[in-house]
């Protein structure tokens, strides 16, 4: 199956999930895509995980699909796992590696949520009219949307860079960059989205607050920006390389 067909099948699965998503997710086989082919999985590496995590994040209330998928690396029966780190650690994975892997995966989900925020904000700005024209025509709105676009791309690049190689060989430094950068982007993009939407964005009828709420919860998952910034700083100080060399090594 080509990558496009694989991802398209996953999108259709997510869009058709019911109130209890787990029977359908379990039957689909997607929960085992990281497990070796010899054990009934697809043997995907982390680069194959990224598009699945990203698409999961693009939904307003994403199921704990990615963390469950990670937990099943050591517990094939895991379902609805909100935090795979303790499951991985109990299965013999070093705690630091488990946290880095879960943090990098959460960053990819955040990147998907941020991408959806951008799409919603662009759509609202293009249709909402004030003073006889769409608010997207106002320079102040255009500036905010431009800032959002930069943050969206930075978050996606950081998350995608962290998800490379075999799952249990994840780079702790790259995971720290991804979680930190996606957390920073979440703050900026949530602020812009709510500023452009105005009061309707916090109303019960509108989906925006569900996306931003999910983002802020994920910001704290596996540690907030300050926690990951400290880990990244400790890693940088433990080396004697210049800044350019450090950046390339990530």
Number of C-alpha atoms within 10 A of each C-alpha: 6 7 10 9 10 12 16 12 13 19 14 10 15 19 10 11 14 10 6 9 16 17 11 15 19 14 9 13 12 19 26 25 20 22 21 14 12 8 10 12 16 16 16 17 18 23 16 17 21 26 18 21 23 25 21 26 29 19 18 19 14 17 20 18 24 28 25 23 24 30 29 22 24 18 16 15 12 18 19 16 18 14 20 27 25 14 22 24 17 14 13 11 17 13 15 11 20 26 24 26 29 24 32 31 28 28 36 33 31 35 37 26 26 33 24 20 27 20 11 16 23 18 12 17 20 14 12 14 13 11 6 7 12 14 19 22 13 12 10 12 17 16 12 17 21 12 15 25 15 12 24 25 15 18 28 24 16 23 33 24 20 29 26 18 14 13 21 17 14 21 20 23 21 23 31 29 25 32 36 28 23 32 25 17 25 26 16 17 27 21 14 20 26 18 14 22 18 11 10 14 19 15 11 10 9 12 16 22 20 15 21 25 14 18 29 16 11 21 23 15 17 20 16 18 19 12 14 24 18 13 17 19 12 12 14 16 10 9 9 9 12 9 10 8 10 14 11 7 10 13
